[in-house]
Amino acid sequence: MPERKLGRGILSGPIEGEWRQGREYREVVASPGLTVTHLGSRFTGVVVGFDQEAVVLRSPNTGLERLFSMHRASFRLGEETVTLVKAPAALRGGSGGGPAGGSALRRTASGSIDSGPVRARVARQSRVLVEGIHDAELVEKVWGDDLRVEGIVVERLDGIDHLESFIERFEPGGDARLGVLVDHLVDASKESRIAQRLQGPHVLIKGTPYVDVWQAIRPNVVGLERWPVIPRGRSWKEGICEAMGETDPARLWRRLLSQVRSYADLEPALVGAVESLIDFVVEAA
């Protein structure tokens, strides 16, 4: 099976709440074999190498590899928040120092290492579920290459209200997990109550705080300073269409989607949720 190697796009910047102005953080050499946790994604892995200024971590459970930029205070070693630095040999281009000649590896829209044309594997029994067509299209545009390599099928629920009946029919198990992406997963919401009731060892429900997946696109990507606030009781999409001078929601969505080039055009909340769900269903193999 082609190895899925995720890139530096997964919440690889400094983490709010961990970094403090003026505070000193111990620098730790990222030696091969060192086990650390990346604070943004909570990905725990063993140091296996570098790609330019990023460290490569490999999960001891799944063998998945990811690249993370070595920003200040971005990792946890044991109970301590630390800054990872390269060993002198790595800085001189020694073992584990990245691709030959220092050239950057090509990446997919999700930040994964692009290993060139590969045959898509047979679909897994596990599934990733999304609420609607727009969620599915956005996930496909950014993570489609990874999903095909891993044999992960994305299915639409057409609303979280259908989740319970889907689970009953699907009968999740150890080799057939469900990862579910939902909107508006905030305290006291209908979505959070459903998630608390239905989540289990073989069902992982992740989401974003946004009313609609449109909001998971960074506003500056589509020419906005911020997403407009739509009064309660009014259709959110209709309000956004009016604010953006568009009468047809479908046409506006095509316009928004066309502006998304990679994970960097999306909010970290969505990136982290989708990555967690992919990892969850891949681990079932």
Backbone as CSV, one residue per row, in Angstrom:
resi,resn,N_x,N_y,N_z,CA_x,CA_y,CA_z,C_x,C_y,C_z
1,MET,0.843,-1.200,0.000,0.000,0.000,0.000,0.875,1.246,0.000
2,PRO,0.627,2.231,-0.878,1.428,3.460,-0.859,1.301,4.136,0.494
3,GLU,2.401,4.608,1.020,2.384,5.229,2.333,1.894,6.659,2.244
4,ARG,0.934,7.017,3.082,0.380,8.366,3.066,1.219,9.249,3.967
5,LYS,1.849,10.240,3.365,2.722,11.125,4.126,2.146,12.527,4.084
6,LEU,1.684,12.998,5.199,1.024,14.292,5.236,2.026,15.397,5.469
7,GLY,1.723,16.542,4.895,2.693,17.614,4.883,2.527,18.612,5.996
8,ARG,3.226,19.730,5.819,3.314,20.705,6.893,2.065,21.553,7.024
9,GLY,1.026,21.228,6.269,-0.168,22.046,6.338,-1.052,21.782,7.516
10,ILE,-0.792,20.752,8.307,-1.741,20.373,9.327,-1.451,21.110,10.615
11,LEU,-1.993,22.314,10.711,-1.893,23.102,11.925,-0.449,23.220,12.392
12,SER,0.454,23.509,11.472,1.861,23.423,11.818,2.439,24.725,12.370
13,GLY,1.623,25.724,12.594,2.119,26.964,13.159,2.103,26.946,14.671
14,PRO,2.556,28.039,15.322,2.511,28.127,16.770,1.079,27.983,17.268
15,ILE,0.898,27.373,18.421,-0.421,27.036,18.911,-0.865,28.042,19.962
16,GLU,-1.991,28.670,19.737,-2.518,29.639,20.679,-2.779,28.955,22.010
17,GLY,-2.357,29.563,23.097,-2.536,28.966,24.400,-1.289,28.253,24.885
18,GLU,-0.351,27.924,23.981,0.890,27.269,24.362,2.048,28.273,24.331
19,TRP,2.116,29.076,23.273,3.185,30.052,23.117,2.883,31.273,23.970
20,ARG,3.859,31.743,24.734,3.684,32.923,25.573,4.806,33.907,25.293
21,GLN,4.442,35.173,25.057,5.419,36.219,24.789,6.405,36.328,25.941
22,GLY,7.687,36.262,25.623,8.709,36.449,26.642,9.066,35.203,27.413
23,ARG,8.300,34.133,27.264,8.593,32.909,28.001,9.692,32.127,27.282
24,GLU,10.553,31.499,28.066,11.627,30.702,27.492,11.174,29.256,27.330
25,TYR,11.454,28.688,26.175,11.145,27.282,25.920,12.432,26.551,25.584
26,ARG,12.613,25.413,26.198,13.837,24.647,25.985,13.921,24.159,24.543
27,GLU,15.112,24.294,23.950,15.353,23.756,22.619,15.840,22.323,22.741
28,VAL,15.206,21.431,21.974,15.538,20.010,22.009,15.933,19.577,20.608
29,VAL,17.058,18.918,20.470,17.496,18.418,19.162,16.553,17.309,18.704
30,ALA,16.049,17.449,17.492,15.118,16.458,16.926,15.917,15.266,16.404
31,SER,16.402,14.464,17.317,17.209,13.302,16.952,16.311,12.156,16.504
32,PRO,16.754,11.365,15.533,15.971,10.201,15.111,15.650,9.310,16.307
33,GLY,14.383,8.909,16.388,13.937,8.068,17.491,13.253,8.823,18.610
34,LEU,13.396,10.156,18.631,12.739,10.955,19.660,11.236,10.970,19.414
35,THR,10.448,10.736,20.459,8.991,10.741,20.346,8.436,12.042,20.916
36,VAL,7.675,12.775,20.098,7.082,14.045,20.516,5.649,14.127,20.006
37,THR,4.922,15.074,20.555,3.553,15.340,20.114,3.484,16.746,19.537
38,HIS,2.955,16.870,18.308,2.748,18.183,17.713,1.485,18.773,18.310
39,LEU,1.598,19.947,18.912,0.506,20.498,19.704,-0.701,20.900,18.870
40,GLY,-0.489,21.324,17.629,-1.621,21.769,16.832,-2.551,20.646,16.436
41,SER,-1.987,19.524,16.036,-2.802,18.409,15.548,-2.934,17.285,16.549
42,ARG,-2.141,17.353,17.647,-2.073,16.279,18.643,-1.544,14.986,18.044
43,PHE,-0.793,15.107,16.959,-0.188,13.942,16.320,1.085,13.587,17.071
44,THR,1.164,12.346,17.538,2.347,11.863,18.234,3.130,10.957,17.310
45,GLY,4.425,11.205,17.195,5.229,10.393,16.307,6.694,10.402,16.677
46,VAL,7.418,9.547,16.010,8.860,9.408,16.204,9.578,10.180,15.104
47,VAL,10.595,10.932,15.461,11.381,11.671,14.485,12.110,10.678,13.578
48,VAL,11.889,10.832,12.253,12.566,9.946,11.298,13.361,10.711,10.241
49,GLY,13.274,12.038,10.222,14.042,12.791,9.239,13.551,14.216,9.104
50,PHE,13.972,14.876,8.020,13.630,16.270,7.778,13.338,16.488,6.305
51,ASP,12.563,17.514,6.010,12.391,18.013,4.646,12.572,19.518,4.729
52,GLN,13.750,19.995,4.339,14.098,21.401,4.479,13.938,21.815,5.945
53,GLU,13.028,22.730,6.269,12.915,23.219,7.648,11.788,22.545,8.416
54,ALA,11.351,21.389,7.967,10.284,20.663,8.654,10.803,19.320,9.149
55,VAL,10.241,18.864,10.263,10.612,17.575,10.818,9.587,16.534,10.375
56,VAL,10.043,15.320,10.097,9.171,14.231,9.698,8.903,13.366,10.928
57,LEU,7.615,13.217,11.285,7.224,12.351,12.393,6.464,11.149,11.847
58,ARG,6.761,9.979,12.389,6.071,8.758,11.976,5.267,8.214,13.151
59,SER,3.982,7.951,12.905,3.133,7.389,13.948,3.577,5.965,14.272
60,PRO,3.784,5.648,15.560,4.163,4.285,15.917,3.017,3.303,15.751
61,ASN,1.787,3.796,15.636,0.616,2.926,15.522,0.267,2.579,14.087
62,THR,0.337,3.574,13.201,-0.126,3.363,11.825,0.976,3.425,10.788
63,GLY,2.139,3.951,11.151,3.201,4.120,10.173,3.036,5.356,9.309
64,LEU,1.967,6.140,9.516,1.771,7.370,8.759,2.866,8.374,9.108
65,GLU,3.316,9.107,8.102,4.340,10.115,8.311,3.806,11.490,7.975
66,ARG,4.195,12.486,8.792,3.780,13.861,8.556,4.968,14.793,8.734
67,LEU,4.869,15.912,8.028,5.882,16.959,8.121,5.315,18.126,8.922
68,PHE,6.106,18.623,9.880,5.676,19.765,10.676,6.796,20.791,10.760
69,SER,6.453,22.043,10.511,7.426,23.117,10.676,7.834,23.220,12.143
70,MET,9.096,23.519,12.368,9.611,23.533,13.742,9.521,24.932,14.349
71,HIS,8.281,25.423,14.458,8.056,26.718,15.089,8.343,26.636,16.584
72,ARG,8.546,27.774,17.166,8.810,27.849,18.599,7.617,27.284,19.387
73,ALA,7.940,26.454,20.375,6.943,25.928,21.321,5.803,25.192,20.632
74,SER,6.107,24.451,19.573,5.061,23.759,18.826,4.955,22.274,19.143
75,PHE,5.800,21.775,20.053,5.811,20.345,20.342,5.814,20.108,21.853
76,ARG,5.346,18.915,22.220,5.403,18.508,23.623,6.269,17.264,23.743
77,LEU,7.197,17.324,24.682,8.053,16.196,25.004,7.746,15.803,26.440
78,GLY,7.086,14.655,26.614,6.600,14.310,27.940,5.539,15.294,28.370
79,GLU,5.771,15.998,29.447,4.829,17.014,29.926,5.309,18.432,29.638
80,GLU,6.387,18.555,28.876,7.015,19.861,28.649,6.806,20.342,27.225
81,THR,6.428,21.619,27.072,6.356,22.246,25.764,7.758,22.690,25.356
82,VAL,8.187,22.286,24.149,9.567,22.547,23.730,9.604,23.070,22.304
83,THR,10.778,23.547,21.919,11.064,23.929,20.542,12.040,22.915,19.960
84,LEU,11.662,22.294,18.852,12.556,21.340,18.197,13.533,22.071,17.290
85,VAL,14.766,21.614,17.272,15.788,22.172,16.387,16.523,21.015,15.720
86,LYS,17.126,21.297,14.567,17.900,20.278,13.867,19.249,20.061,14.548
87,ALA,19.705,18.822,14.444,21.066,18.537,14.871,22.037,19.159,13.881
88,PRO,23.266,19.486,14.291,24.236,20.100,13.366,24.427,19.315,12.083
89,ALA,24.448,17.985,12.169,24.644,17.169,10.961,23.519,17.376,9.975
90,ALA,22.277,17.491,10.499,21.127,17.714,9.625,21.206,19.088,8.985
91,LEU,21.699,20.073,9.744,21.833,21.422,9.192,22.846,21.464,8.055
92,ARG,23.843,20.582,8.114,24.852,20.555,7.059,24.442,19.695,5.878
93,GLY,23.192,19.142,5.951,22.724,18.321,4.851,23.104,16.873,5.002
94,GLY,23.351,16.418,6.261,23.714,15.039,6.507,22.510,14.140,6.476
95,SER,22.654,12.976,7.096,21.609,11.952,7.101,20.295,12.504,7.591
96,GLY,19.219,12.216,6.864,17.894,12.674,7.266,17.653,14.120,6.998
97,GLY,18.458,14.765,6.206,18.350,16.193,6.007,17.388,16.612,4.932
98,GLY,16.686,15.696,4.302,15.714,16.080,3.288,16.105,15.568,1.929
99,PRO,15.392,15.981,0.872,15.654,15.482,-0.462,17.001,15.930,-0.997
100,ALA,17.556,15.149,-1.890,18.872,15.461,-2.447,18.860,16.823,-3.100
101,GLY,19.948,17.574,-2.837,20.084,18.886,-3.453,19.221,19.944,-2.816
102,GLY,18.492,19.596,-1.730,17.674,20.570,-1.023,16.406,20.939,-1.743
103,SER,16.056,20.231,-2.823,14.847,20.584,-3.559,13.615,20.172,-2.785
104,ALA,12.590,20.998,-2.827,11.359,20.729,-2.082,10.580,19.608,-2.757
105,LEU,9.966,18.771,-1.935,9.115,17.717,-2.459,7.808,18.312,-2.957
106,ARG,7.260,17.741,-4.029,5.967,18.188,-4.527,4.878,17.734,-3.565
107,ARG,3.850,18.575,-3.437,2.783,18.276,-2.491,1.417,18.348,-3.170
108,THR,0.491,17.600,-2.602,-0.887,17.660,-3.057,-1.584,18.829,-2.378
109,ALA,-2.859,19.039,-2.699,-3.609,20.156,-2.112,-3.730,20.041,-0.599
110,SER,-3.628,18.818,-0.071,-3.743,18.621,1.374,-2.418,18.798,2.094
111,GLY,-1.322,18.980,1.337,-0.003,19.076,1.935,0.726,17.761,1.975
112,SER,0.128,16.682,1.470,0.787,15.381,1.443,1.924,15.379,0.432
113,ILE,2.893,14.501,0.652,3.958,14.322,-0.320,3.388,13.635,-1.547
114,ASP,3.602,14.236,-2.707,3.088,13.693,-3.961,4.118,12.725,-4.539
115,SER,3.780,11.447,-4.493,4.705,10.429,-4.986,4.462,10.087,-6.442
116,GLY,3.669,10.903,-7.152,3.405,10.653,-8.561,2.215,9.730,-8.741
117,PRO,1.949,9.311,-9.983,0.787,8.469,-10.252,0.862,7.146,-9.491
118,VAL,-0.202,6.852,-8.749,-0.301,5.571,-8.053,-1.688,5.004,-8.293
119,ARG,-1.788,3.706,-8.219,-3.084,3.063,-8.404,-3.895,3.168,-7.116
120,ALA,-5.132,3.626,-7.235,-5.997,3.719,-6.060,-6.253,2.316,-5.514
121,ARG,-6.202,2.184,-4.192,-6.407,0.882,-3.592,-7.899,0.551,-3.533
122,VAL,-8.189,-0.714,-3.323,-9.577,-1.152,-3.184,-10.187,-0.454,-1.975
123,ALA,-11.428,-0.045,-2.102,-12.078,0.728,-1.044,-12.127,-0.047,0.268
124,ARG,-11.827,0.648,1.330,-11.958,0.076,2.669,-13.436,-0.042,3.037
125,GLN,-13.703,-0.875,4.036,-15.063,-0.915,4.571,-15.377,0.355,5.354
126,SER,-14.358,0.929,5.985,-14.563,2.155,6.747,-14.965,3.297,5.817
127,ARG,-15.678,4.268,6.362,-16.193,5.387,5.587,-15.993,6.701,6.332
128,VAL,-15.903,7.782,5.558,-16.012,9.130,6.099,-17.352,9.686,5.641
129,LEU,-18.132,10.178,6.584,-19.446,10.740,6.278,-19.400,12.250,6.410
130,VAL,-20.054,12.945,5.484,-20.199,14.402,5.557,-21.671,14.738,5.439
131,GLU,-22.026,15.946,5.842,-23.445,16.295,5.911,-24.080,16.567,4.555
132,GLY,-23.341,17.182,3.632,-23.983,17.578,2.384,-23.031,17.604,1.210
133,ILE,-23.564,17.988,0.060,-22.804,17.975,-1.180,-21.647,18.968,-1.149
134,HIS,-21.835,20.126,-0.529,-20.758,21.109,-0.501,-19.598,20.625,0.359
135,ASP,-19.910,19.974,1.480,-18.860,19.386,2.313,-18.073,18.351,1.500
136,ALA,-18.804,17.504,0.781,-18.166,16.452,-0.010,-17.264,17.043,-1.090
137,GLU,-17.721,18.092,-1.760,-16.928,18.696,-2.828,-15.661,19.353,-2.288
138,LEU,-15.773,19.987,-1.130,-14.600,20.646,-0.553,-13.582,19.615,-0.081
139,VAL,-14.051,18.555,0.569,-13.152,17.492,1.014,-12.472,16.834,-0.185
140,GLU,-13.222,16.590,-1.245,-12.650,15.976,-2.447,-11.588,16.867,-3.061
141,LYS,-11.843,18.172,-3.106,-10.894,19.071,-3.779,-9.552,19.105,-3.049
142,VAL,-9.588,19.089,-1.726,-8.350,19.223,-0.960,-7.729,17.871,-0.609
143,TRP,-8.559,16.888,-0.263,-8.025,15.611,0.220,-8.268,14.453,-0.750
144,GLY,-8.753,14.726,-1.943,-9.111,13.663,-2.874,-7.986,12.695,-3.172
145,ASP,-6.765,13.213,-3.381,-5.636,12.336,-3.686,-5.356,11.377,-2.539
146,ASP,-5.385,11.892,-1.315,-5.142,11.046,-0.140,-6.225,9.979,0.007
147,LEU,-7.461,10.384,-0.217,-8.575,9.454,-0.059,-8.478,8.303,-1.049
148,ARG,-8.088,8.604,-2.279,-7.974,7.539,-3.282,-6.814,6.597,-2.976
149,VAL,-5.688,7.164,-2.551,-4.543,6.323,-2.205,-4.901,5.383,-1.053
150,GLU,-5.647,5.887,-0.093,-5.990,5.090,1.083,-7.248,4.248,0.899
151,GLY,-7.967,4.436,-0.209,-9.180,3.661,-0.430,-10.323,4.052,0.491
152,ILE,-10.432,5.327,0.780,-11.481,5.818,1.688,-12.610,6.432,0.865
153,VAL,-13.796,5.948,1.085,-14.981,6.463,0.406,-15.647,7.513,1.289
154,VAL,-16.024,8.640,0.673,-16.765,9.690,1.376,-18.228,9.597,0.965
155,GLU,-19.119,9.530,1.946,-20.548,9.456,1.674,-21.269,10.643,2.292
156,ARG,-22.367,11.043,1.655,-23.181,12.154,2.143,-24.305,11.631,3.029
157,LEU,-24.527,12.362,4.124,-25.657,12.061,5.004,-26.887,12.869,4.636
158,ASP,-26.665,14.038,3.999,-27.739,14.997,3.759,-28.412,15.394,5.069
159,GLY,-27.578,15.656,6.064,-28.071,16.135,7.352,-27.757,15.173,8.476
160,ILE,-27.337,15.725,9.630,-26.950,14.888,10.756,-28.125,14.123,11.353
161,ASP,-29.356,14.562,11.056,-30.527,13.848,11.569,-30.602,12.420,11.042
162,HIS,-29.883,12.132,9.943,-29.909,10.785,9.365,-28.786,9.907,9.900
163,LEU,-27.965,10.446,10.803,-26.791,9.704,11.235,-27.138,8.430,11.990
164,GLU,-28.090,8.506,12.895,-28.404,7.326,13.710,-28.858,6.149,12.853
165,SER,-29.741,6.400,11.891,-30.218,5.315,11.038,-29.089,4.776,10.161
166,PHE,-28.163,5.654,9.734,-27.023,5.202,8.943,-26.161,4.254,9.775
167,ILE,-25.887,4.620,11.023,-25.073,3.787,11.890,-25.717,2.422,12.102
168,GLU,-27.034,2.412,12.294,-27.747,1.146,12.499,-27.598,0.232,11.293
169,ARG,-27.670,0.797,10.097,-27.540,-0.010,8.887,-26.093,-0.444,8.656
170,PHE,-25.161,0.432,8.961,-23.757,0.188,8.662,-23.122,-0.816,9.619
171,GLU,-23.538,-0.785,10.885,-22.996,-1.672,11.922,-21.473,-1.543,12.027
172,PRO,-20.987,-0.413,12.546,-19.537,-0.194,12.635,-18.848,-1.264,13.475
173,GLY,-17.606,-1.550,13.111,-16.808,-2.519,13.848,-15.337,-2.187,13.734
174,GLY,-14.495,-3.086,14.224,-13.065,-2.831,14.263,-12.445,-2.577,12.912
175,ASP,-12.934,-3.260,11.872,-12.386,-3.054,10.532,-13.335,-2.261,9.639
176,ALA,-14.363,-1.673,10.238,-15.343,-0.877,9.482,-15.762,0.307,10.342
177,ARG,-14.883,1.290,10.398,-15.131,2.465,11.228,-15.871,3.548,10.448
178,LEU,-16.487,4.437,11.200,-17.133,5.603,10.620,-16.499,6.865,11.199
179,GLY,-16.044,7.758,10.315,-15.607,9.081,10.720,-16.615,10.080,10.184
180,VAL,-17.161,10.914,11.053,-18.281,11.781,10.686,-17.893,13.243,10.856
181,LEU,-18.055,14.020,9.788,-17.757,15.455,9.806,-19.072,16.226,9.863
182,VAL,-19.218,17.094,10.875,-20.465,17.852,11.025,-20.162,19.333,11.206
183,ASP,-21.136,20.142,10.840,-21.060,21.582,11.060,-21.628,21.913,12.437
184,HIS,-21.291,23.099,12.934,-21.886,23.670,14.136,-21.778,22.738,15.345
185,LEU,-20.594,22.140,15.518,-20.377,21.254,16.653,-19.870,22.094,17.824
186,VAL,-20.812,22.755,18.494,-20.503,23.628,19.622,-21.338,23.203,20.817
187,ASP,-20.940,23.641,21.995,-21.642,23.271,23.217,-23.122,23.620,23.139
188,ALA,-23.952,22.675,23.604,-25.401,22.851,23.722,-26.134,22.869,22.390
189,SER,-25.427,22.621,21.287,-26.115,22.573,19.998,-26.736,21.198,19.785
190,LYS,-27.683,21.125,18.850,-28.277,19.838,18.493,-27.205,18.876,18.033
191,GLU,-26.260,19.380,17.256,-25.190,18.543,16.728,-24.337,17.931,17.843
192,SER,-24.043,18.736,18.874,-23.222,18.213,19.964,-23.964,17.150,20.762
193,ARG,-25.270,17.322,20.932,-26.056,16.316,21.655,-26.094,14.996,20.878
194,ILE,-26.271,15.086,19.574,-26.274,13.875,18.746,-24.907,13.205,18.782
195,ALA,-23.851,14.004,18.699,-22.503,13.448,18.718,-22.212,12.720,20.022
196,GLN,-22.586,13.317,21.129,-22.350,12.686,22.430,-23.083,11.361,22.547
197,ARG,-24.266,11.281,21.971,-25.081,10.063,22.084,-24.603,8.952,21.160
198,LEU,-24.098,9.310,19.984,-23.806,8.297,18.969,-22.327,7.933,18.848
199,GLN,-21.442,8.757,19.390,-20.024,8.452,19.249,-19.654,7.228,20.074
200,GLY,-18.735,6.424,19.550,-18.319,5.218,20.242,-16.953,4.790,19.785
201,PRO,-16.509,3.588,20.191,-15.149,3.147,19.838,-14.909,3.025,18.343
202,HIS,-15.988,2.816,17.567,-15.832,2.658,16.120,-16.498,3.793,15.336
203,VAL,-16.931,4.826,16.053,-17.556,5.993,15.421,-16.930,7.241,16.025
204,LEU,-16.234,8.004,15.188,-15.623,9.259,15.627,-16.335,10.408,14.931
205,ILE,-16.831,11.357,15.720,-17.540,12.513,15.177,-16.715,13.762,15.465
206,LYS,-16.327,14.455,14.404,-15.567,15.692,14.512,-16.305,16.777,13.743
207,GLY,-16.058,18.010,14.110,-16.747,19.079,13.403,-16.085,20.417,13.582
208,THR,-16.760,21.418,13.078,-16.292,22.798,13.165,-17.365,23.629,13.864
209,PRO,-17.016,24.819,14.336,-18.017,25.672,14.973,-18.881,26.445,13.984
210,TYR,-18.642,26.262,12.691,-19.291,27.098,11.685,-20.697,26.610,11.373
211,VAL,-21.572,27.559,11.066,-22.949,27.237,10.707,-22.985,26.414,9.429
212,ASP,-22.093,26.702,8.509,-22.064,26.030,7.220,-20.618,25.854,6.789
213,VAL,-20.357,24.848,5.973,-18.992,24.576,5.530,-18.413,25.734,4.723
214,TRP,-19.258,26.598,4.144,-18.748,27.775,3.435,-17.817,28.579,4.343
215,GLN,-18.210,28.698,5.615,-17.435,29.499,6.562,-16.064,28.906,6.855
216,ALA,-15.851,27.647,6.503,-14.554,27.020,6.736,-13.517,27.471,5.715
217,ILE,-13.956,28.191,4.682,-13.021,28.820,3.742,-12.593,30.153,4.353
218,ARG,-11.312,30.394,4.388,-10.832,31.655,4.975,-11.432,32.829,4.206
219,PRO,-12.010,33.806,4.903,-12.710,34.890,4.206,-11.841,35.677,3.231
220,ASN,-10.567,35.868,3.560,-9.708,36.639,2.650,-9.508,35.925,1.317
221,VAL,-9.682,34.607,1.298,-9.535,33.838,0.060,-10.619,34.210,-0.945
222,VAL,-11.799,34.592,-0.446,-12.925,34.923,-1.324,-13.221,36.418,-1.321
223,GLY,-12.236,37.225,-0.900,-12.360,38.671,-0.997,-13.089,39.351,0.135
224,LEU,-13.199,38.695,1.291,-13.878,39.283,2.437,-12.897,39.512,3.572
225,GLU,-13.159,40.542,4.380,-12.388,40.715,5.605,-12.837,39.709,6.648
226,ARG,-14.143,39.461,6.680,-14.736,38.477,7.586,-16.054,38.039,6.991
227,TRP,-16.533,36.864,7.381,-17.835,36.424,6.917,-18.927,37.284,7.547
228,PRO,-19.912,37.735,6.761,-20.988,38.550,7.320,-21.770,37.797,8.399
229,VAL,-22.265,38.519,9.368,-23.115,37.938,10.410,-24.559,37.981,9.916
230,ILE,-25.184,36.828,9.840,-26.562,36.737,9.358,-27.491,36.589,10.559
231,PRO,-28.526,37.442,10.664,-29.431,37.372,11.826,-30.077,35.997,11.961
232,ARG,-30.291,35.586,13.183,-30.966,34.317,13.433,-32.378,34.361,12.858
233,GLY,-32.806,33.241,12.352,-34.126,33.159,11.752,-34.113,33.336,10.253
234,ARG,-32.983,33.791,9.712,-32.874,33.942,8.275,-31.954,32.876,7.712
235,SER,-32.231,32.400,6.515,-31.367,31.422,5.868,-29.957,31.991,5.752
236,TRP,-28.983,31.230,6.278,-27.604,31.722,6.276,-27.096,31.891,4.850
237,LYS,-27.351,30.927,3.992,-26.852,31.014,2.618,-27.499,32.181,1.872
238,GLU,-28.786,32.391,2.079,-29.449,33.521,1.415,-28.838,34.842,1.861
239,GLY,-28.562,34.951,3.166,-27.945,36.175,3.674,-26.560,36.403,3.097
240,ILE,-25.776,35.342,2.962,-24.439,35.454,2.391,-24.524,35.847,0.920
241,CYS,-25.479,35.238,0.190,-25.646,35.592,-1.219,-25.949,37.076,-1.379
242,GLU,-26.828,37.584,-0.541,-27.178,39.008,-0.632,-25.964,39.873,-0.322
243,ALA,-25.227,39.499,0.707,-24.059,40.288,1.098,-22.981,40.287,0.020
244,MET,-22.919,39.205,-0.763,-21.881,39.087,-1.789,-22.406,39.397,-3.185
245,GLY,-23.638,39.909,-3.276,-24.169,40.339,-4.560,-24.477,39.211,-5.517
246,GLU,-24.928,38.081,-4.990,-25.236,36.920,-5.813,-26.647,36.441,-5.484
247,THR,-27.412,36.047,-6.491,-28.786,35.598,-6.260,-28.917,34.080,-6.212
248,ASP,-27.960,33.382,-6.771,-28.045,31.924,-6.873,-27.011,31.273,-5.955
249,PRO,-27.440,30.580,-4.866,-26.482,29.943,-3.958,-25.561,28.945,-4.662
250,ALA,-26.082,28.197,-5.613,-25.255,27.213,-6.313,-24.137,27.905,-7.091
251,ARG,-24.460,29.019,-7.737,-23.445,29.755,-8.502,-22.406,30.360,-7.561
252,LEU,-22.861,30.883,-6.415,-21.916,31.454,-5.459,-20.994,30.365,-4.906
253,TRP,-21.543,29.174,-4.622,-20.696,28.103,-4.109,-19.625,27.724,-5.116
254,ARG,-19.980,27.655,-6.381,-18.970,27.330,-7.401,-17.878,28.384,-7.419
255,ARG,-18.278,29.625,-7.213,-17.297,30.709,-7.168,-16.378,30.568,-5.956
256,LEU,-16.957,30.243,-4.809,-16.161,30.075,-3.595,-15.208,28.887,-3.729
257,LEU,-15.742,27.762,-4.200,-14.934,26.552,-4.308,-13.772,26.748,-5.274
258,SER,-13.997,27.526,-6.336,-12.945,27.728,-7.330,-11.749,28.487,-6.759
259,GLN,-11.956,29.209,-5.651,-10.872,29.978,-5.044,-10.012,29.146,-4.103
260,VAL,-10.475,27.946,-3.753,-9.729,27.084,-2.831,-8.686,26.307,-3.622
261,ARG,-7.428,26.494,-3.267,-6.337,25.802,-3.942,-5.750,24.689,-3.080
262,SER,-5.736,24.889,-1.767,-5.117,23.907,-0.881,-5.655,24.089,0.530
263,TYR,-5.138,23.248,1.434,-5.506,23.325,2.845,-5.273,24.720,3.415
264,ALA,-4.290,25.465,2.876,-3.951,26.781,3.402,-5.083,27.780,3.212
265,ASP,-6.038,27.480,2.338,-7.188,28.359,2.116,-8.347,28.032,3.049
266,LEU,-8.151,27.056,3.942,-9.207,26.620,4.840,-8.860,26.944,6.289
267,GLU,-9.891,27.062,7.119,-9.684,27.323,8.534,-9.100,26.076,9.212
268,PRO,-8.205,26.275,10.193,-7.601,25.129,10.884,-8.613,24.176,11.505
269,ALA,-9.761,24.681,11.940,-10.760,23.805,12.561,-11.212,22.715,11.599
270,LEU,-11.418,23.063,10.326,-11.834,22.065,9.344,-10.672,21.145,8.988
271,VAL,-9.478,21.715,8.789,-8.319,20.902,8.437,-8.059,19.850,9.511
272,GLY,-8.063,20.270,10.770,-7.814,19.337,11.857,-8.876,18.258,11.964
273,ALA,-10.147,18.640,11.751,-11.232,17.662,11.844,-11.124,16.604,10.757
274,VAL,-10.899,17.032,9.509,-10.809,16.073,8.402,-9.603,15.157,8.579
275,GLU,-8.468,15.718,8.973,-7.277,14.898,9.172,-7.486,13.851,10.260
276,SER,-8.159,14.239,11.349,-8.431,13.292,12.431,-9.317,12.150,11.945
277,LEU,-10.301,12.466,11.135,-11.220,11.434,10.631,-10.500,10.483,9.681
278,ILE,-9.648,11.019,8.798,-8.896,10.153,7.895,-7.997,9.212,8.674
279,ASP,-7.287,9.754,9.649,-6.419,8.897,10.480,-7.219,7.814,11.184
280,PHE,-8.379,8.178,11.693,-9.217,7.234,12.448,-9.636,6.049,11.583
281,VAL,-10.092,6.319,10.369,-10.549,5.198,9.524,-9.379,4.411,8.948
282,VAL,-8.229,5.078,8.701,-7.053,4.358,8.206,-6.534,3.391,9.264
283,GLU,-6.600,3.781,10.529,-6.100,2.946,11.614,-6.888,1.659,11.761
284,ALA,-8.079,1.585,11.166,-8.899,0.386,11.285,-8.323,-0.773,10.482
285,ALA,-7.434,-0.461,9.530,-6.879,-1.521,8.664,-5.984,-2.455,9.460
